[in-house]
């Protein structure tokens, strides 16, 4: 499950980069910057913590979200949050009933398009 979530996250990141609307700081670069500052981010699961991380790495907005499964339906929820105000600027959801493969090939693309609208 963790590998699937990582693959979906990477696909969303790649799609956001290819759309060229936002300049993206990838998770590995953020981790490196946070490690330099000795910031313990392992328990970071909420918006306020994500905003703190955004401030530390010097970004204006941060993308967060979740992937869940209820029964046979996968749900992707993503949002762009202002680091300055902590407010959600845009949100996107994508629900799919079936195999997880569809999220990788279509779902992440649909979420990316929704986030840049």
Backbone torsions as a table, in degrees:
resi	resn	phi	psi	omega
1	UNK	NA	-41.4	-180.0
2	UNK	-64.6	-39.6	177.8
3	UNK	-64.5	-38.3	178.0
4	UNK	-64.7	-45.3	179.2
5	UNK	-61.8	-40.3	178.6
6	UNK	-64.0	-43.3	179.6
7	UNK	-63.3	-41.8	178.8
8	UNK	-65.6	-41.4	178.1
9	UNK	-62.5	-43.9	178.8
10	UNK	-63.6	-37.6	178.6
11	UNK	-66.2	-41.2	177.4
12	UNK	-63.3	-43.5	178.0
13	UNK	-59.2	-47.8	179.5
14	UNK	-59.7	-42.1	-179.4
15	UNK	-66.8	-41.3	178.5
16	UNK	-62.6	-40.1	178.0
17	UNK	-63.9	-46.3	-176.3
18	UNK	-66.2	-28.2	178.3
19	UNK	-72.7	-22.9	171.9
20	UNK	68.6	15.7	-179.4
21	UNK	-82.8	-37.2	-179.0
22	UNK	-117.9	150.1	170.2
23	UNK	-87.8	125.6	-171.7
24	UNK	-105.3	131.8	169.0
25	UNK	-102.1	116.0	-175.3
26	UNK	-74.0	158.5	-176.6
27	UNK	-54.6	-40.5	-178.8
28	UNK	-63.4	-39.5	178.3
29	UNK	-68.7	-40.4	177.3
30	UNK	-62.2	-42.8	179.5
31	UNK	-60.7	-42.5	179.4
32	UNK	-61.9	-45.4	179.9
33	UNK	-63.7	-39.8	179.5
34	UNK	-70.2	-37.1	176.7
35	UNK	-61.8	-39.7	177.6
36	UNK	-59.7	-35.2	-179.0
37	UNK	-90.5	3.7	179.5
38	UNK	56.7	36.6	179.9
39	UNK	-85.2	128.8	178.3
40	UNK	-88.3	104.0	-174.2
41	UNK	-108.0	5.1	-174.6
42	UNK	-62.4	-29.7	-179.3
43	UNK	-94.8	11.5	-175.5
44	UNK	-78.2	104.9	-178.8
45	UNK	-130.2	-1.4	-178.3
46	UNK	-120.4	171.8	-175.9
47	UNK	-61.9	-42.8	-176.9
48	UNK	-62.8	-37.1	177.3
49	UNK	-68.3	-41.3	178.3
50	UNK	-62.1	-38.7	177.9
51	UNK	-63.9	-42.0	176.7
52	UNK	-58.9	-44.3	178.3
53	UNK	-61.7	-44.8	178.2
54	UNK	-56.2	-42.4	178.7
55	UNK	-64.0	-43.0	-177.9
56	UNK	-64.2	-35.9	-177.7
57	UNK	-94.1	-1.2	172.3
58	UNK	78.0	36.4	177.1
59	UNK	-105.9	160.2	-179.8
60	UNK	-89.8	-31.7	-178.7
61	UNK	-138.8	155.1	178.9
62	UNK	-134.1	143.9	177.3
63	UNK	-102.3	130.0	176.6
64	UNK	-132.1	168.6	178.0
65	UNK	172.7	-171.7	-179.4
66	UNK	-150.0	157.5	175.2
67	UNK	-127.6	126.5	-178.9
68	UNK	-136.7	168.3	178.1
69	UNK	-136.7	127.4	175.4
70	UNK	-123.3	116.5	-174.7
71	UNK	62.7	-119.7	178.1
72	UNK	-106.0	10.1	-177.1
73	UNK	-105.2	125.6	173.8
74	UNK	-92.4	142.6	178.5
75	UNK	-132.1	127.4	176.1
76	UNK	-110.4	128.3	177.3
77	UNK	-126.5	127.3	-178.0
78	UNK	-138.0	151.9	179.5
79	UNK	-149.4	151.4	173.5
80	UNK	-104.1	126.5	-176.1
81	UNK	-117.8	135.2	174.8
82	UNK	-72.3	125.8	178.2
83	UNK	-69.9	-33.3	-178.6
84	UNK	-67.9	-45.3	-174.1
85	UNK	-105.3	-19.5	-175.8
86	UNK	78.9	3.8	-178.2
87	UNK	-85.8	147.4	176.0
88	UNK	-77.4	122.7	-178.5
89	UNK	-90.2	-38.2	-179.5
90	UNK	-149.5	152.6	176.9
91	UNK	-138.6	155.6	178.2
92	UNK	-147.5	142.3	174.1
93	UNK	-133.2	153.4	176.6
94	UNK	-146.5	122.1	178.2
95	UNK	-112.3	139.7	179.4
96	UNK	-144.9	129.1	176.5
97	UNK	-100.4	116.9	-179.3
98	UNK	145.6	-153.4	-178.7
99	UNK	-75.2	149.7	-176.8
100	UNK	-65.7	-21.0	-179.5
101	UNK	-53.1	-38.1	-178.1
102	UNK	-62.1	-32.5	177.1
103	UNK	-64.2	-40.1	-179.3
104	UNK	-67.3	-45.5	-173.3
105	UNK	-82.3	-33.9	-176.3
106	UNK	-121.0	-43.7	-173.5
107	UNK	-57.6	-47.3	-177.9
108	UNK	-66.5	-34.9	176.9
109	UNK	-64.0	-43.3	-179.6
110	UNK	-65.2	-39.1	177.7
111	UNK	-64.2	-45.5	179.4
112	UNK	-59.1	-46.7	179.5
113	UNK	-61.4	-39.9	179.9
114	UNK	-65.5	-36.8	-179.3
115	UNK	-69.9	-26.6	-177.7
116	UNK	-95.0	-6.9	-179.0
117	UNK	-60.6	NA	NA
